[in-house]
Amino acid sequence: MKSLSSHLSLAVLLGAMAVSAHAQEFKAGFVNTDRIFREASAAKAAQAKLEQEFSKREKDLVDQGNSLKTASDKFEREATTMSESQRASRQRQLVDQDREFQRKRREFQEDLNARKNEELATVLDRANKVVKQVAEAEKYDVILQEAVYINPKFDITDKVIKALNGAK
């Protein structure tokens, strides 16, 4: 009985040592995707591309909004001197113009969001390929992209951004 107990204790001890040795070989890393989207040249290029693509429509919307505001202010100043039918007609025109402006603004925002998601997906795809290359080259067991807390010594975001910027 004593022999079985000592063998069992020895087996547990050896098992614990093996698990401990194996745990020391486990290599984990972390990548901050928000930083990649802010700092990688591919992400900055995608942002510049979107700004160029949507700047004219945005300017047109701003101009249309300013025009609508001016017309609304003018209506408020002149409303007291207008006849009831003139006032009702101008008010309907302003409401129609505002409705059209809101529709265009919504369409613009939807188009911008869709294109932004496309561009970010492309950047993320490239970044994930680079993460995989870094992980394989440096023998990582796991790379996390989302975490509540990460010790900075496990953060490989700088390596990924550097590799992503170098791999045009």
Buried (B, 14 or more C-beta within 10 A) or exposed (E): EEEEEEEEEEEEEEEEEEEEEEEEEEEEBBBBBEBBBEBBEBBBEBBEEBEEEBEEBEEEBEEBBEEBEEBBEEBEEEEEEBEEEEBEEBBEEBEEBBEEBEEBBEEBEEEBEEBBEEBBEEBBEBBBEBBEBBBEEEEBEEBEBEEEEBEEEBBBBEBBBEBBBEEE
